[in-house]
Amino acid sequence: MVTREVDLLARDLVRLLGDLAGLHAELAMHMRSKLDAIRRADADRIQSITAREAVLADKAAEREGLRRQITARMLKGLGREAAGPSGKPVTLAELAELFPEPRRSQLLVAAAGLRERVHEVDGLRRTLSLITNEMLAHLGEVLKVMCAGVGQDVYSRSGQRLSGGVAAVFEAMG
């Protein structure tokens, strides 16, 4: 049976899940903006967006901790263990099944909305990671060429390779 305290916790959880979904939606918006900034090679904008993303990620982590606390208190109030029969933590869908309507539907809808936003952010994160890794690899190769002083080999009359004395780009520029 669901007590008033547990029902109030469920209401708070629904609000918190909505808040988390909003934070993830905002994070996704910033990630899309970062992709655009990368396309335009706008380093200042990339740095600004990254700072905003860090703030949002911190807020989301804080809210996630609160979600875990509320969920644990709800399960305790319902006389349930935090882990399900398989030993894994109870999912929000499993938790929602312990409530009558309309709270069940509210929890399920809020959880589905959050899940959708988390998947969106994860896809954008993977895309940004791939782009960043490719950019770093490319810039590493550019730096290697700039610092290496690669030139054509010169051979002496006896056939031995001589150092061409080619200066690296950075050395040549002073």
Helices and strands as residue ranges (DSSP letters): H 4-39, H 43-77, H 92-96, H 103-148, E 154-155, E 161-162, H 169-173
